[in-house]
């Protein structure tokens, strides 16, 4: 692969249930902190919602954005702009031709707060009181559009929607933009802001959420025998992708390389993963093949691992199926145990965790696993971070979504 087509990560940005930026989020993850907490509202009583907690954003967007900005953006776009600003500054605010700069920021659900607030306004106050910015705020492409406006990105502004795989697929698309020659730099990631009574009620009705109302901090417990569902989270993760040639020319600091992207679809069920894990296996194998990384070279996996009874083990078997006996030396992390599930933002945040794991040579822990499922056939990093050792490192980040979307990214050291 020529240097011009080699894609590296030069900037990271985030706002999450663990912190208002990457540094605080990473520090909290290494410390094994939980971002899940009891909701300070009356939603559960008013609407008879059985779930009273979520992994809410740690730092309110009003602390980073002006009032005019918050008034014209749905929270999903607010989070994305905050993360994009940090990532751009972290990358050194690259001097790049706007025609060679792209933006790919995805959301699994989009501006749900704006949509439902506008509906309430229409019902209670009439059409004249519906805000004229409603449609630009509720559009699923709104976060990507605002990021492109913020940075003047004119090579393309895209918003791939693939449920909980959206953030990772956005990064994969950004890689493709650079490899195809459309852009030299792409700001890519995912965002979500769905901690609203309607989505929580809907997820609860589908029986996918944990019901540990008395102990939110221990509710997300991937691979534990007592796992009972995921914890809804919110926030955004954004990375600056750059061709290795462009990064080298400006002397940029490089965190890691996105070496391979694998995509597949289950074609099986709208919410349930295909039981054999065939689609997940195909995505991981495609990413490894594209990267040129052998199974024996993979030292770390950041799993999708949402803490659902069925999904966790399907993925574990898929990882074992792809890596075979080489899975024995892989450090497996399930960081949703701390952040909750950021839905469309999850894959992007977990890509950041994967990049930092290789950059710092330290796999983040999985918390709340008190009784590991005996069917887990992998080496889970529990409670404390684990050193990844010296030499060249490769890692896999998995993201899967409702509808049968499967995305695997292979990240390597540089």
C-alpha positions, -999 to 999 in steps of 0.1 A, spaced: 0 0 0 15 33 -10 20 61 16 -6 82 -1 -32 56 4 -22 47 40 -47 63 63 -36 75 98 -54 90 128 -40 124 138 -67 139 160 -92 126 186 -123 143 201 -151 131 223 -178 141 248 -192 111 267 -208 98 299 -172 95 313 -159 130 304 -162 161 283 -131 154 263 -109 125 253 -84 128 281 -110 127 309 -129 99 291 -98 78 287 -87 83 323 -121 73 336 -121 42 314 -87 31 326 -99 37 362 -129 15 355 -155 42 362 -192 38 352 -211 66 334 -245 51 342 -266 70 367 -302 74 379 -321 99 358 -330 131 376 -365 135 362 -400 121 366 -402 102 333 -405 67 349 -434 77 371 -451 100 346 -450 75 317 -446 42 336 -412 35 321 -396 5 338 -360 19 333 -349 48 355 -313 52 346 -290 58 316 -254 68 308 -259 105 304 -234 130 291 -209 140 318 -204 176 308 -235 196 295 -230 210 260 -238 245 273 -204 245 289 -187 242 255 -212 259 231 -227 293 230 -265 298 236 -271 306 199 -253 274 189 -274 252 212 -306 269 200 -300 259 164 -286 224 169 -302 192 181 -282 177 210 -269 151 186 -253 178 165 -241 197 196 -222 166 208 -207 161 173 -195 197 170 -179 196 205 -161 164 196 -151 176 161 -136 209 175 -115 189 200 -104 164 173 -95 192 149 -75 211 175 -58 179 186 -47 173 150 -31 207 150 -58 224 129 -44 211 96 -39 236 68 -58 217 41 -75 228 9 -113 228 17 -119 209 -15 -96 181 -1 -113 181 33 -143 158 40 -168 152 69 -185 119 77 -205 121 109 -232 96 115 -261 90 139 -282 59 143 -314 78 152 -308 115 145 -325 145 160 -351 127 181 -353 155 207 -361 180 180 -386 158 163 -406 150 194 -404 185 208 -417 199 175 -446 174 176 -454 184 212 -454 221 201 -476 215 172 -502 197 193 -502 221 222 -495 255 205 -502 251 168 -483 252 136 -472 288 139 -451 280 170 -431 252 153 -395 265 149 -383 273 114 -351 254 121 -369 222 130 -361 203 98 -324 212 96 -321 202 133 -339 169 130 -322 156 99 -299 126 104 -273 144 84 -275 175 106 -244 166 127 -223 160 96 -236 192 80 -227 213 110 -193 198 113 -186 205 76 -198 240 80 -177 244 111 -145 234 92 -154 244 57 -152 208 45 -161 207 8 -148 174 -5 -181 158 8 -203 157 39 -219 124 45 -240 106 71 -242 69 69 -270 54 90 -265 18 101 -280 18 136 -253 10 162 -227 4 136 -230 40 122 -200 56 139 -176 29 128 -190 28 93 -185 66 91 -149 61 99 -147 33 73 -162 56 47 -137 84 56 -109 59 50 -124 51 16 -126 88 8 -89 92 13 -79 60 -4 -100 68 -35 -83 102 -38 -114 123 -30 -98 138 1 -66 142 20 -82 148 54 -116 136 67 -132 143 100 -152 112 108 -172 98 137 -206 92 153 -230 109 177 -262 101 195 -286 119 219 -316 96 226 -319 98 264 -356 109 260 -386 91 275 -399 78 241 -367 60 230 -361 46 264 -397 34 266 -393 18 231 -361 1 240 -376 -11 272 -406 -25 253 -382 -45 231 -367 -60 263 -332 -50 254 -324 -28 284 -311 -37 317 -336 -33 346 -310 -28 374 -327 4 386 -312 -1 421 -276 -3 409 -270 16 376 -233 16 379 -232 -22 377 -260 -26 351 -238 -30 320 -220 -63 325 -209 -78 292 -202 -115 294 -214 -118 330 -238 -146 337 -262 -121 352 -263 -97 323 -298 -86 315 -295 -60 287 -277 -28 277 -276 7 292 -285 36 269 -257 61 266 -252 94 247 -223 114 234 -200 116 204 -166 104 192 -148 120 163 -114 113 147 -93 132 121 -82 108 94 -54 118 71 -34 103 43 0 93 57 17 114 30 -3 145 40 4 139 77 41 134 71 44 165 49 31 187 78 49 169 105 17 157 122 17 136 153 2 102 144 -17 80 169 -23 49 148 -32 36 114 -67 25 102 -54 -4 82 -85 -23 72 -123 -19 70 -147 -48 68 -184 -45 61 -212 -71 58 -249 -76 63 -267 -105 80 -298 -105 59 -315 -123 88 -336 -102 112 -344 -65 119 -331 -67 155 -316 -101 163 -280 -110 151 -277 -140 129 -271 -169 153 -240 -184 137 -223 -150 135 -215 -155 98 -219 -118 90 -196 -108 119 -170 -133 108 -171 -120 72 -167 -84 83 -137 -92 105 -120 -114 79 -125 -87 52 -109 -61 75 -80 -83 83 -75 -92 46 -76 -56 35 -51 -47 62 -27 -75 55 -27 -83 93 -26 -120 102 -46 -134 130 -14 -141 149 -7 -104 149 -39 -93 166 -32 -85 202 -64 -66 212 -101 -66 204 -126 -39 215 -158 -59 213 -193 -46 204 -204 -65 236 -235 -46 246 -244 -68 276 -273 -87 260 -279 -123 268 -276 -136 232 -255 -110 214 -224 -112 236 -217 -148 230 -224 -147 193 -197 -121 190 -173 -140 212 -177 -172 191 -173 -151 159 -140 -137 172 -128 -171 181 -139 -184 147 -118 -157 129 -87 -158 150 -87 -195 160 -61 -205 185 -45 -171 180 -74 -157 201 -57 -171 231 -32 -142 232 -58 -115 225 -68 -90 252 -105 -85 249 -122 -53 262 -159 -45 264 -159 -7 271 -197 -4 270 -195 -17 306 -184 18 315 -198 41 288 -231 24 282 -242 20 246 -239 52 226 -258 37 197 -247 56 166 -218 71 185 -206 38 200 -184 26 171 -166 59 169 -159 62 206 -147 26 207 -124 33 177 -109 61 198 -105 36 227 -89 11 203 -65 38 189 -55 49 224 -51 13 235 -24 8 208 -9 43 212 -5 38 250 0 0 247 -27 -5 273 -60 -23 269 -89 -7 289 -108 -29 314 -142 -44 314 -160 -38 346 -189 -55 364 -180 -91 353 -183 -109 386 -192 -143 372 -179 -147 337 -201 -167 313 -186 -202 311 -192 -201 273 -169 -171 269 -140 -185 250 -118 -154 251 -94 -137 275 -113 -108 290 -95 -78 305 -113 -74 338 -113 -45 362 -78 -32 356 -60 -22 324 -36 -46 308 -3 -38 291 -2 -49 255 36 -53 252 62 -41 228 66 -44 190 41 -39 163 5 -41 175 -28 -47 157 -63 -45 171 -99 -51 159 -128 -29 167 -163 -44 162 -196 -26 157 -229 -42 149 -263 -27 145 -300 -35 142 -308 -45 106 -279 -68 105 -251 -42 99 -216 -54 107 -185 -33 107 -150 -43 117 -120 -19 117 -84 -30 120 -61 -6 137 -23 -9 138 6 10 154 28 31 132 
